[in-house]
Amino acid sequence: MGIAPWLNGIFYPLYKGVESPGCDVKKCKKKKTVQPKPPVEIYLDYDEHRSGGGICADDVGNDYPNHYDEHISFTPRALYWKREALSSWLCETIEVPSGVLLTTTAFLVIVRYASGNTFGRSYGHWAIDGIYDEPMAAADIARKISYDGNSHGNLGRGYTPWKGYFDRFTSADVHPLAIY
């Protein structure tokens, strides 16, 4: 039986029961390389409504008008493993950190803050600071954030949007959400 010329040498160990004439199979084994798993994503379904924020009646026509305060209401509804399962186009993608084993419920730490500029303010902005499988872990992180205003969550946030010249921390809340 003839062997194709490209099957000599190191390609022999790839075929079961065939030994390479010039290589001991035990010595030629390649090290197994473990491919890193891609980050697992989960999708947050939520409602957000904004009111106010328009130009003040006294400043219409002004080059730099003041604005009424804007208020943002935010209600997280549920988490979904598949983007297609959402009933709305409005969603937030969360990369689940390794070590967090989500089953039917997840606990999100959501920070609320106010922001603004010289001409107006807005209240109710939100940022996800962590996702947890245990309620006590989430409560502990929310308590730490409330104490010192820094990010302590497991999402690797380097930037805290609630700490800025015009920004102000309001609250850190734990939201238990069903996973579908």
Buried (B, 14 or more C-beta within 10 A) or exposed (E): EEEEEEEEEEBBBEEEEEEBEEBEEEEEEEEEEEEEEEEEEBBBBBEEEEEBBEBEEEEEEEEEBEBBEBBBEBEBBBBBEEEEEBEEEEBBEBEBBEEBEBEEEBBBBBBBBBBBEEEBBBBBBBBBBBBBBEEEBBBBBBEBBBEEBBBBBBBEBEEBBBEEEEBBBBEBBBBEBEEE
